[in-house]
Structures are given as structure tokens and as C-alpha cells.
């Protein structure tokens, strides 16, 4: 039944994005179906947003349909299969009938001062496009490509993280001792080789041969490097971690491209791979491993120190500024930092604090819902997006509600700051914990929580942070999120107004007929 449901969702989405001929690529991340389009004008946004399975749409370098965790991983292969079937059948091209009249009938023109959910969504899309243009700088584009390296690793990080948490529970309880070593192997196997996967993905993302990137990065985790001295220090397997693997694979890509230009084609298959691994490997062993190791150690030390000493203030700053960082595209720089912390300590202390930004967003959206009781259009948008918001999927609320409204976005950040300060304070008091994987947020982060404190304390502090974020985001938005003019403009029922207007304009006609007779 679930397969039929997912295929039905894919079959409904396909014509709304212009059909198979309009699709150039299909991929997915944790929550979004990412589609490359030939012609953006063929996409029917409102019809997509109206689908029950669709939590929202986001425009970036690809057209992204938010389906939520789990669902997206099942719908994507069904959509790929449908696209392949359509192309194989090669149907005669026929223009789909444009539903021009239906939207006009369904959505009668609202008064000029009425604000609908569609208008806010359009405003949010415009803001996102404007921000996207500002974010298209070389540095931010590079950060986006770095993020593309780590996103494919998230499912493995989540799976291994949950197994690690389960193994910790069994170990602490003294249950199933024969199973504990096997679970430890499952949880740690991927992390012990994560540098290889990072190297592979780096080469793939930057235009090199993926397996050569993986081969160079594999040097970092090879046990034999323990016999090598660099700068008077003995190397250790894994030194430099994912940062070293990233740098090594980037170097390998440049060396490979240089070889492709200079080596004769007859010798390319022998010389290019050899030179790439040799040169990049030597630089990695005698330079990058040491430097990246120092950088990784500094990151771990700083993250631990800032929360141990800064506590509430550090949490307030991190939780309050995360949503603006997302808007500026700078949040992608945190992905290798999270992965480095997980590599070093088994969890990232930053993610639970940053997750509070989503809690503030949810609280703000609930306040908007109650402050605008007459705006049925916007209230429906909030009601449909809230379940995803509780699970950490915030885009529908950000770009459909708070950001277009302006002030509620700021008060949502205040809620995130309060939740972050709560978690940071308890970290300073000794309840240090984090997430064993990256990707999930909100309630979806509970299974991935881990740390030095007990499970009960960890869950209680994280749940308390969410509650503080929800409450503060709600109160800040309810009391400070609207001006009087905003309430006057927004607290209307734009869907009822046209009918009322039509009735008022129609009523004088029969009233005048007796007078004329």
C-alpha cells in the first residue's frame, strides 16, 4: 500500500513540474525532492503546494519540493521510474491544457489591502530569490559545494548514530553483553572510514575522478601512518579527519586536472592516476594531516570551551543567529565542523543549540495563527506546515509565514535565542550532550541525543530547550510581532471579501428595478 501511495504522489507531482521532458535531474536530501528544470515557467506552484504530501516548495539552484524525512526517500525513486517510463514510451508531445480558468474561479481576486497566504508565499519566494542572488558569491558557492559533499553521508550518520545510542543504553543497563560488541562495530565502522567517503565525494563534486579522491583520503585512516614522523611528531591514523580528507581530495583534483592537460593520451591511463596519488599522498602525509589535525583539535577545543565558559550567552548567540545564517548561506560552513566534532567526541554539541532556532520559528507561527483569526488562508498554511516544523523542517514556515511578514521572523529568532541560552546554560552546568549525527532537528533529534550526561538528563534539557523556544517565540510574536497597521491589513478574510463585495454590488440592481418600473 505504501508503495502505491508513494507512486501516486510521484505521479501527481510529475505533470505539475512540466512532465518528464522538463526534468534535467532528480535527487533528494533529508527532506526535499530536488528537481532540475528546463523551463521554470511550466511549474504549477500553487497546485503543488495544495498536494497533501507536499509541505512546501523552495527555489534554489534546483526546484525543491519539501516532502519530509522518510517520505522523500520513497517518492524520489518512484518519480525517477515514472520519468524513465515516460521517456522510454516517447509519447507524442502534447501540451497539457493550461488550467487558466480554474485558478481564477477558485481564487477570486481579493481586495487590494487583503493579504492571503498566496501573497505571502509569493513575497517569501521573491525574498528568497533576492537573497539567493546576494549569496551567489565565490565563497558562498564554495560553501554550498562543500555542503554537497557531506549531505549524501547524512543517512549513514543517522543510522550509525542511532545504533550507537542503542549500544550505549545496552552497555549502561548491562543487557545483552554478547550483542554489544557487534553493535559497536556497526556504529563505528562507517565513522572509522568516513574520511574515504569524504574524499570520494569531494573529487566527484569538484570534477575529479571520485575513486582517486577516495584513494588519497584513505591514506589518512591507514594504520601504517603511525610509523611516520612529521615535524618531530608521530602521525596517528585518522589525524586530520574529514578536514584533512577534504583538503587532500581537493589537491588530488587539481593534480589530476593538471596531468590530464599535460600527459599524452597514450600514457594517461598509467601516468595520471599514479602522479595524482603520489603527489597528493606525499603532501597529505607530510603536511595536510598535521595541519588539518591541528585545525580539528582547535575546533573541538573551542566548541567545548565556549559552551563550558560562555554557557547561556554562547547558546543565546548561536540559537538567535542561526536563521539569519541560513538566509545568508553561511550555515553550510557548519557541516564539516559538526562532522569533525562527531569524529572526535562521538557527537556535536552545537546541533541541539542550533535546533532551537526551529523551535522559535514554530512558536512564532503559532502566535501568528492566533493573532490573525480572520485570515483563513494564512491560518491554513500555518496549520499544514506546523507538523513538519515540529520535526525540524522549517522552510515552509520561514518562507511562507515569518520572513514575508518581517517582524515575526525577528521574534522567531528571539525564541531561538532563548532556547539556545537554556541548553547552553545546562551545558555550562555540566549536562554536556550533543547529536550523534547531523540532519534531523526538532523532535526528530531525540533518538540521536548522546553525551556524558545520563539519557534522562539529556532528554530533559533538550525538551526543556524546545519548550522555552516555543514559548518565547510565541510570546515575543504575540506581543511584539505586529504593529497596529499590520493587524489591520492582515487580520481580514480575503476569501470572504470578494463574495461580500459581489453581493453588495449586486444588491442595488434588484433594488433599483421596482423604481425603474
N, C-alpha and C positions, 0 to 999 in steps of 0.2 A: 504493500500500500504506500509506504514512504517513497519508494522509487517512482510510482505513478504520480505522487504528489509533486516530487521534485521535477519530474519530466514535464508535468503540466505547468509548473511555474516557469521553467525554461521556455516552453512552447508559447507561453503568454508574453514573455519578455522579448523574444526574438523579433516579432513583427514591429514591436514598439520602438526598437532601436534601428529600424530600417531594413531588417532582414539580413540574411547571410551575406549578400553582396556588399552590404555597408560595413561589415566587420573585418578588420585587419588583424586583430589579435584578441585573445581571450586569456585572462589569468585571474587569480584571486589571491587575497591576503587573508588575514584573520576574519574579517567581517565583510569585505567588499568584493563584488564581482567587477573586475576591471576590464573594460572593453575598448579596444582601439577602433576608431570610427573613420570612415572615408568622408562622410558628409554629416556634420553635426546637425544640420537643419532637418534631417529625416527623423530625428528622435522626438518622440511624443512624451515630453517630460511629465505633464500632468497625468496622463494615463498610466505611466509607470508608477508615479507616487501613489496613485489610487489602488494599486495592487495590494492585497492583504499581506503578501510575503515581503514587500519592499518597505524598508524602514526609512528610506531617504535616498537621495541621489547627490553625488558630489562631483564637481568638474575639476579636473587637474590635468596632468599630461595625458590621462586616459579618462573615459567616462566611467564613473564608479557608481555602482548600484549597491546600496547598503542592505544586505540580507541578514546579517548577524552571524555569530560564530556557529559552526556546525552546519547550518543551512547552506552557506555559501560553498562549502566544500562538496556538497552533494548536488547542488544545482549546476555548478560550473561544468562538470563532465557531461551532464545531460545537455547543456547548451552546446558544448563542443560537438557532441554526437549529432545534434539536430542540424548544426551548421554544416557538418560534413555530409549528412544525408541530403540536405538541400542542394549542395554543390555537386554531389555525385549525380543526383537526378537531373541537374541542369534544366530546371523548368524555364519555359519561355518567359522572358522578363515582362512582367505586367505591373503597372503602377498600382499600388494599393490605394483604394478610394480614400481620399483625404477627408477625415471627419471634421469638416469645417463648420457644418451647421450644428452638429451635436453639442460641441462645447458652448456655442452661443446660446443654445437652448438651456443647457444645464447650468450655465453660469451667466445669468443676465447681468448686464452692466451695472456695477454698483455706483452709488453716488461718488462724486469726486473726493469727498472727505472721508469715505469709508475705507478702512484698511482690512483686507482679507488675508488669509493665510497664503494665498497665491501671490499676493502683492509682496508680502514679507519674504516669501521664498525667492521671488524674483530679485528683491533687493539684496537678499543674502547671497544669491548667485553672482550678482554684479559686484558685491564687495569681495567675494572670493576671487573673481576674475581679476579685479584690480590688484588684490594682494598677490595673486599669482604672478602678475606682470612685474610687481616690485620684487618678488622673490626669485626672479629669473636672473640672478647674478651668478658669476662663475663659482663663488664659494658655496652658495646655497644649492646650486645644481650639483656640485660635487658631493655635498652632504646627502642629497637625495639619492645619488648613485651609491653612496656608502650604505644608506638605509636599504637599498635594493639587495645588497649583499647579505644582510642579516635577516630580512623578512622571511625568506624561504626556510630559515633554520628554526623559526618560532614553533612550528608543530612538534619538532623533536625536543626542543627545550621544555615545552609544556608537558609532554608525555613523560620525559625523564624526570622533570621536577615533581610531578605528582607521585611517581614511583618512589622518588627519594623521600618525599613526605610520608608515604605509607611505610617505607622501610624504617624511618625514624620512629613512627608510632609503635611498630612491632618490636623494635630494639628496646625502647623505653619500657614497654609493657612486659618484655621478656617472653613474648609469644612467638611461636613457630621459628625457633632458632635455626632450624635447618634451611628455612627459606630465606633468611636474612642475607646471607652471602650472595645468593642468586639475584635478589632484588638490588643489592648494592652494585653488582656487575651491570645490571640493566640500566640503573640510574647513572652510573659513572662512565660507561663505555663511550657514549656519544661525547660527553664533555672532555674525555681524555684525547679525543681526536678532532675536536671542534676546529682547531687551527687548520686542519687539512680541508675541511668543508669551506671555511672562510677563504682560504687560498684559491680553491676551485671556483667559488662564486665570484671572487674578485677578478680573476682573469676573464671569466665569462662576461662580467659586466663591463669591463674596460677594453674588450675587443681582443683579448689574447686567447691562447689555447687553454681551456679550463684545466685539463689534466696536468699541464706544465705548472700552472699556478698551484695546484694541489701538491705536486711533487716537491716544489720548493718549500711550501709551507710545512710539509711533512718532516722536513729536517728539524724543525723546532721541537717536535714531540718525540724524535728518535732517541732512545735511551743512550746511544753511543756518544751523544754530545757531552755527556758527563765527563768524558776523558779529555776534553778540550779546555785549555786555559785562554782567557781573553782579558786583557788589561789586568793581569795578575789574579784574576778570579776564575774559578772553575764554573763552567756553564752547567745548568741543570735542565733536564728535559722539561719542555713546556715554558721555559723562560721567555718572556716577551708575549706569550699568549696570542690572543686574537689580534692585538695591535701589531705584533711582530709579523704574524701571518699576512695581515692586510698590506703592510709595507713591503714584505718580501714578494708577494704576488704582483703588486703594482710594479715593482722593479723588474720582475720577470716579464711582464707585458711589454715594457719599454725595450728590454734587451731583445725579446723575440721580434718585435717590430723592426728594430734596427737590423737584426740578422736577415729578416725577410727582404729588406731593401738591398742588402749588400751581397748576400750569399747567392751564387749561381743556382738556378733551379735544379740542376742535376745533383747538386750536393745538399740541397736544402733539407731533405728528409733526414740526413745524417748530422749535418753540422748545426742547424738551428736549434733543435732540442738540446743537443749537447752543450753548446755555448750558453743557452738560456739557463739551464740548470746549474752549470759550472759557475758562471759569473754571479748569478743571483744567489746561489748557495754559499759561495765564499763570502759575499757581502753580508748575507744573513748571519752566518756563523760568527764572523769576526767584527760585526758592527751592529746589525739590526737587533739581534737577540739581546745584546747587552742594553742598548738604548731603549728598546721597547720594554724590556724588563724593568728598567728604572722608571719609565713613564707609567707602567701598570702599577708598580708599587706605590708611586706618588698618588695616583688616582685613588687607590684603596685606602691609603693612609689619610688622605684629605677628606674623603667621604666619611670615614669613621670619626675623624677628629671634629669635623664641622657639626655633626649631629651630637657627638658626645659633649661638646662645649657650647655650641650655638643653640642646640635643642629647639625650643619653641620658635625662636626667631628664624633659625635656618629653615624650619618647616614652614613657617609663615611665608617666607620669601619664595621658596620652591613651589608650594601649593598655590600661591597667588599669582605667580608669573608664568605658570605652565601654559595656560590657554593663550596668552599673548605670544609665547614662544612657538606654539603650534601655528598661529597665524603668520608669524614671521618665517616659518620653515626651519627654525633653528633647533627644534626638538629632535630632529633626526641625528644631531650630533651626540645625543644621549645614548643612542642604541649601542655603539661599541663600548661606551662606559658601563652601561648595565651589564653587557656580556662579560666585560673584564671583571667586574665585581662578582658575578656569579662564578666565574672561573676561579677566583681567588678564595672566596669565602663560602660559596655554595648558594648565595642569594644576593640580591641587590637591595640595599637599604633605601634607595631613592624611590623605587617604583610605588610602594604603598603611600608615600607622601604625595607624589605627583598624581596618584589616583584620586586624591581629594579634590582636585580641580573638577573632575566629573561629578563629584557629589555636590559641589557648589552649583554646578550647572543644572542638576536635577532639582535642587531646592528652588532655584530661581524660576525654573519653568513651572513648577507647581504654584509659585506665587503669582506668576503671570496668569495662570489658569483661573485662580480665584479673584484676581483683581479685574478681570475682564469677563464678567459673567454673561454679557450680551453678545460677545464676539464668538459665535458658534463655530465659524470657520477656523479661527486660530486655536480655539479650545480642542477641536477635533485633531488638529495637527499635534498638539501637545500630548493629548491622550494616547495617540497612536505611537508617538516617539518615546514616551516615558519608559515602557518596559525595556527597550534597548538601552536607554540611558542608565537604568539601574544596573545593567550588565556591562556598563563601561563603553557603550557605543554612543558617543556624544555628538557626532556630526549633524544628525537631523535636528537636534535641539539647538546647536550652535548656529547653524546656517539657516535654519527655518524659523527660529524664535529670537534668541537673545541678541545675537550680533546685529541683525537688521533693526531691532528696537533700540540698540545703543546702550542705554543706562542699565538694563538688565544684564548685559554682558559684563559690565563693571562689577555689579553686585554679585554676579556668579563668581567672579574672581575673588571677591571678599569671602564668600563661602568657602572656596578652595583654600584660601589663606588660613582661615580659622581651623579647618580640618587638618591641614598640614601642620599648624602650630600644635594641635593636640597630639598628633602622632610623634612629632619631633620632641615634645616635652617628655613623653614617656620613654623615648629613646635615650634622652639625656639622663633619665632617672634609672636606667638600667634595663628597660624592656626593649632590647635591641632585636629587631627582626626585619625581614625583607621578603621579597618574592624570589622563588627558585627558578622563575622563567620570566620572559617578557612577552607582552602581547595583551593578555587579559587585563581587565581593570574592573572597578566596581565590585559587585557581588561575585563575579566570575574569578576574582583573585583569591577568594577564601581557600580553595583547595591547594593553592601554590604558596601559602604563607609558611615561612620557616625561619629559624633563628636560634639564638642562645636561650631566649626565654621559653617557658613552657608553652604548649599549644594553647591552653586556656587563656593565659595572659595575652598571647599574641593575637588570638581571635578577638578577645575583648577590646583590646586597644584599637585594632583596625576597625571593628564595628563601631566603637565609640567615635573614632575619627569620621567615619561616614555619617553618623548621626549628627555630629557637630557641623559637618559640611552641609548636610541637607538643611538643618535648622537655620544656620546662619545665612545660607544662600536664600532661603525662603524669607526670613525676617528682613534682611537687607533689601531684597527686591520688593517685598510687600510695602515697606515704609519709605524706601528711598529710590525705588526703581522707576517711578513715573512722576512726571510733572502733571499739574492740573490739565494743561493743554493736551498732553499725551493721552490722559484718561478720557478727555472729551472726544478726541479723534478716534481712539482705539476701542472704547467701550460702546460699540454700536453693533447692530446686527445687519451687516451689509447685504446678507442674503434675503432678509425680510424687507429691507427698504425699497428695492425695486418694485416688489409687489404692492407695497403700500403706495408708492409713487404712482404706479399704474392705476390703482384703484381710485386715488384721489383725482387723477387726470381724467379717468373715465366717468366718474360720478356726475360731473357737471353736465355731461351730454344728455342723459335721460332727464335730468332736472330741467334742462332748457327746452326740451321738446314740447311739454304742455304749454309753456309760454308762447312758443312759436306757433302753435296751433290755435 
